[in-house]
Structure formats: structure tokens, C-alpha cells
Amino acid sequence: MPVLPALGGLLALYLAAPFVAGLAHIGLADWRGADWPGLGQATLVSVLSATAATLLIALGGIPLGYLLARRPARAMRLLGFMVQLPLALPPLSSGILLLFLLGYASPIGILTHGALTDSFAGIVLAETFVAAPFLIIAARSAFAEVDPVLEDVARTLGHAPGSVFMRVSLPLAARGIAAGLLLAWLRAFGEFGATVMVAYHPYSLPVYTYVAFGGEGLPAMVPVLLPTLGAALLIMFFATRLTTPRRSRLRPAEAASGMLPPVPSPAGDQPPKAFAFTLTRKLDGFSLDVSYQTTARRIAILGPSGSGKSLTLRALAGLDAQAGDRLTIGDQDWAKAPAEARRVAYVPQSYGLFPHLTAEKQLAFARDADMAVARQWFEKLGLCELEQRYPAALSLGQQQRVALARALGRPADLLLLDEPFSALDTPRRAELRAALRALQAQITATSILVTHDPADAFALADDIIIVDQGQVLQAGPVNDVFLRPRSALVAHLLGAEATAKGIVAAPNAIDIGNDVTLPISGPALRPGDRIGWTIAAERIRIVPSGELPAEIIAIEPAQAGRRRVIIRVGHAELPVVQAPDEGLCPGPIRVTLPPGAIQVWNEDETMALR
Ligand SMILES: Nc1ncnc2c1ncn2[C@@H]1O[C@H](COP(=O)(O)OP(=O)(O)OP(=O)(O)O)[C@@H](O)[C@H]1O
């Protein structure tokens, strides 16, 4: 569309035109008659006062920007609004307000004998007032860009909040803050309105310019403009460099396998530690109330999206410890310990690698990192070649390994893994699952894995906690929960596609209708009870020698060239995944349903639970 470039071009032309017009006056200027000492003095005053004001602004503005970015409370929003007000005020009005505060007749003016007006200090204070919002806004945006997960991870690596700020938040926000500081300096250097009201003397450069213009008119202005233009060009050059995205000097991420090499040696022979927790949280629109106790060393927390899994993990890590928490591991009570004091190895969903540190430096980041142990993990996880890479140059699998090595490189009693495979494709997922299983066998820490995939839980946990809407639906050893889910919902969360109903015919057999009785494994059931049941599609075998009569009622194409066959057995309609077989067609067949694969729950008890 030609209108857009035309409109943009016109404005750009207008912005450039005064500079061009100024060029024409260079030859006409009275260079000899210029008041160079006066101009030099005013320039010095402006450079020094702008620098002092910028230092003051940095001292308060950086922490303020951080608070505004991290604390969403209403009081903070009000504070944010207030500190930006000077931007909206005409500078002369700002000057008048400052005179109310600092002028001769004000309490502060009386106390300081007027030292804060018509003085260098007055210039600094006026400049600070009008220029501070530039830094505060830049710092707030820069800190808001820093992923809070990185700060969480740093705390679980033993760093107290002050150290997290200095080592993670500040370095990551540094470019934005530096740009804000340059702009604040420039604004302070060019400040006129508030300054002329608060401190007419000593002359700052803008006040000097105004006075010179009043006395000698436009022809004398070209030499006066020189320092201003020079400072503006210099600062804008640096500010532009800071705000231009840096081109990565890193090597691109290789598509190399993210596989953890299997690690052979078994975990120590130490008995697993007793582990118990009760955690409650009341959030806007969501309540969490979970508790469990076990002596198992590998636990999975399984639930659908938004069920409270990550909140539980964060609470275990101590990232938002609250008064009512209960958390013991072995003989230690961690409930009141802050995150940095807990012995946890926490790997969040996004892995939480610090973008400004190489893989090697991530490893050394933990406050109490045992570098010998960390290096061992580095080697075991096949990371030696990647030591000098930044996270941006690592594949997802490699990032996961670095995050694991970093977490394991310090003493930990709990390994907390939040959806460790969620970013990976299916084959990589299976590889890493196997490798993580090997890793679990090597560590003595209790591992807690958050997942929404039952396959992860079966592979990597002895106990499972099933959560939904912030509540524990069922918890216990994986096999027990699998064979006796408490409800159809639990069975679905464990992967059941279709469920059916029946009646308990004998302690280990169920009547599923049409005179079909199904033998089952697991704890005895009470004859006569109404039950729900299911079986995973891949566990059903269609074979001529099958024990049960069934009927094929539909055949549908499925992924990878396979077929999904819907069978009726008893009153149940169940899917079966089959390799292509020309012989199969709708009609009677025989099937085998292994008793150990059948999940059963008591419908009457499920109703009572509701
Ligand atoms: N700081 C917060 N304030 C208010 N609600 C929150 C906060 N953090 C999380 N929630 C809410 O708590 C609920 C549980 O969140 P959580 O991150 O624990 O879910 P999840 O089970 O881990 O989900 P997913 O599998 O999608 O990661 C969600 O509804 C979420 O919106």
C-alpha cells in the first residue's frame, strides 16, 4: 500500500529537516565571537549533573523496576502509575511542584537554608525528577522479560533472593536497563523546564542556550548547539546498539540425539526415606489440597492439564512455602525451610537453563555445587563436548541433560521433575524415559515426576498420585492403582479409552453380560457389587484359541497402517489395535483378555465418593 510509506516518509523527512536546515547555518555562524568559556562551563554543569542524576536514578530505579515487574499487587500498580507521572507533566509544571517541595519557603527549603534551589544540587534534583521514569519503565520491561522460572531454579540451587537478583535477574535484564540509563542521562542532560524553575543558576546547558538566544538571537546559536548535538549523537549511538538484537555468535543447535547414555551402576543400598506432605493453596479461582505419605523412592504425580501438578511440585521445592504446609523427608522437617535451604534438585518443564551461562557455568552455578559430583554427571550424561555451549545452541534433549546434571550436582534428597519429556517428540521421549529410569537407579534421592502421560508413570514410578482440580483422586502403588482405579475418571487418566459395566460374579471374576464371565487379577471383589471395568486396547488379543466369545462390529483405519477394530464382548464395546489382517471382518470371533490387564472399580463406591 503506497499510503503507508508516504505517511511514514513524510514524518521521517520532517524529523530530519531541522538538522539539514542547521547545516546551512554552519558557514554563517560567528565562531570567533562565541562565549567559549561560558559554553564550556554550562556543558560541564550539564554533563556532571546528568551523570549524578543518572546514578541516583539507577540506585532507586533498578530495584523499583524489579518490584514493579514482579509484584502484581494493586498497590504496586498504583506506585507504577505514580512514578510515571513526571513523564506526563509539562516540565515547567514539574518545576513548580519541586519548588513546593524544595523552595525557600518549604519545610525542606527552610531546613536546608535554600541549598536545594539555585544550586548544582537543585539541577540534579530537577533532572532526577523528570528523567527517572525513563529508567523505571525500561527496567520494569527488562525484568518482566526475565522468565520467573529461572529465578525459581536459582533458589532451588541454593541462592537466597538477593543472590538470585544479582546473578540471574540483573544480568539478564542488563541490556534493557543500560538502554534505559542512557535515555535517562540524555533526558537529564537536555532538561530545561524543571531546571529553569528550580535552579536558574548555575547555568546548565539548556538554560545557557535559552539565555544566549535571548541575548544574541539565532545567529549565535550554532556553536551553542555543538555540545548538545555531540552528546545526543553519542548516546543515541550506544542506545541503538543496546536495543538492536544481538546476532548470535553461537553455533546452531545440532540435531544430535538427546539420549542419555544408559548408566549401569545401581543406586546405593540405602533404604528409601519416608516421605510425607500436605500442601494447601488458595489461588484466584483454584484451590489445591494434596497430601500423601510413602516410603517409595519413585513417585509420579499424574493429572490432566491445570490439575495442580506443577503447583504441587513448586510447593515441594519451597518456592512459595506457606504456614500450613507439612513436608518431611526421612527425619527432616522441611515445611518451614525456604527453597534455597531445601535439598531439592528441581528441573522445571522448560528446563530453566540460564541463557547467559554456558553449560559448564550452569553446572557451577549451584551455591553448594560439588564440582566433582557435578562433573561426574556431566560425563555420565555425555555432556563434555557441550561444555562451552550456551542454552540457545543446545537441542532440547541436550538442554534436559544439562538441567539434570546441574540439579544433581549438589546434595539432594528430592529430585523434582516437571513434565521432563513434554517438549520432545515420541521416539526421543521413549529414549529419554529409558535413560531417566537408569538414572533413577543411580541416585538415592526420592524422585517425583510430574506428568500427564500414564506411560511415564508406569515406567518411572513405584507410587502414583492422581490429581484433578487440585484434589488427590487416588494414590498408592502404581500396580494397585492400575488394577483397582477408584473411578472411571481415574481409569481414563490412566489411559482407558472405553469403559464398561458388569457385576461381580465371584471374588476374582466379573459378569460382563451376554453370559460372559471375565476372570480378573488383584484384590478380591465382593460378589453382587456393580462394577466398572476397562482394558487397554493393545492388551486384547483376537485369536481363534481365545477364551471368550466376541463379535467384530466395526473396523476403522488407524495410524501407522494399523487398524482399529471395535469388538463387542459381553455388553462391552472395546477398541482393539490390530495389524492389517485380510482375514478379519465383522462377525463372531474369539478373544483373550489377560486378567492382569483388566482394571476394575466399584461403581457403588464411586457414586458414594461423589
Ligand atoms: N499464580 C497463580 N495464580 C492463580 N492461579 C494459578 C497460579 N498458578 C497456577 N494457577 C492455576 O492453578 C491451576 C493449576 O496449575 P498447574 O500449573 O499446577 O497445573 P498443571 O497440572 O501443572 O497443568 P499443566 O499440565 O498444563 O502444566 C491452573 O488452573 C492455573 O491456572
The ligand as a Tripos MOL2 file, in Angstrom:
@<TRIPOS>MOLECULE
LIG
   31    33     1     0     0
SMALL
NO_CHARGES

@<TRIPOS>ATOM
      1 N1         -0.0480  -17.7980   40.4970 N.pl3     1 LIG1
      2 C1         -1.2380  -18.2880   40.1940 C.ar      1 LIG1
      3 N2         -2.3700  -17.5760   40.4370 N.ar      1 LIG1
      4 C2         -3.5950  -18.0760   40.1390 C.ar      1 LIG1
      5 N3         -3.7930  -19.2850   39.5850 N.ar      1 LIG1
      6 C3         -2.7130  -20.0280   39.3320 C.ar      1 LIG1
      7 C4         -1.3770  -19.5950   39.6070 C.ar      1 LIG1
      8 N4         -0.5130  -20.5550   39.2250 N.ar      1 LIG1
      9 C5         -1.2710  -21.5530   38.7330 C.ar      1 LIG1
     10 N5         -2.5730  -21.2460   38.7910 N.ar      1 LIG1
     11 C6         -3.7100  -22.0740   38.3820 C.3       1 LIG1
     12 O1         -3.6290  -23.2620   39.1170 O.3       1 LIG1
     13 C7         -4.0910  -24.3320   38.3290 C.3       1 LIG1
     14 C8         -3.0760  -25.4660   38.3660 C.3       1 LIG1
     15 O2         -1.8910  -25.0320   37.6980 O.3       1 LIG1
     16 P1         -0.6780  -26.0220   37.4690 P.3       1 LIG1
     17 O3          0.3640  -25.2380   36.7440 O.co2     1 LIG1
     18 O4         -0.2860  -26.6520   38.7430 O.co2     1 LIG1
     19 O5         -1.3380  -27.0920   36.5110 O.3       1 LIG1
     20 P2         -0.6830  -28.4150   35.9010 P.3       1 LIG1
     21 O6         -1.4690  -29.5670   36.4150 O.co2     1 LIG1
     22 O7          0.7770  -28.4410   36.1520 O.co2     1 LIG1
     23 O8         -1.0150  -28.1840   34.3740 O.3       1 LIG1
     24 P3         -0.1230  -28.4660   33.0510 P.3       1 LIG1
     25 O9         -0.0900  -29.9560   32.8890 O.co2     1 LIG1
     26 O10        -0.9080  -27.7950   31.9810 O.co2     1 LIG1
     27 O11         1.2320  -27.8460   33.2940 O.co2     1 LIG1
     28 C9         -4.3390  -23.8050   36.9260 C.3       1 LIG1
     29 O12        -5.7330  -23.6020   36.7930 O.3       1 LIG1
     30 C10        -3.6050  -22.4960   36.9250 C.3       1 LIG1
     31 O13        -4.2590  -21.5800   36.0890 O.3       1 LIG1
@<TRIPOS>BOND
     1     1     2 1
     2     2     3 ar
     3     2     7 ar
     4     3     4 ar
     5     4     5 ar
     6     5     6 ar
     7     6     7 ar
     8     6    10 ar
     9     7     8 ar
    10     8     9 ar
    11     9    10 ar
    12    10    11 1
    13    11    12 1
    14    11    30 1
    15    12    13 1
    16    13    14 1
    17    13    28 1
    18    14    15 1
    19    15    16 1
    20    16    17 2
    21    16    18 1
    22    16    19 1
    23    19    20 1
    24    20    21 2
    25    20    22 1
    26    20    23 1
    27    23    24 1
    28    24    25 2
    29    24    26 1
    30    24    27 1
    31    28    29 1
    32    28    30 1
    33    30    31 1
@<TRIPOS>SUBSTRUCTURE
     1 LIG1         1 GROUP 0 **** ****
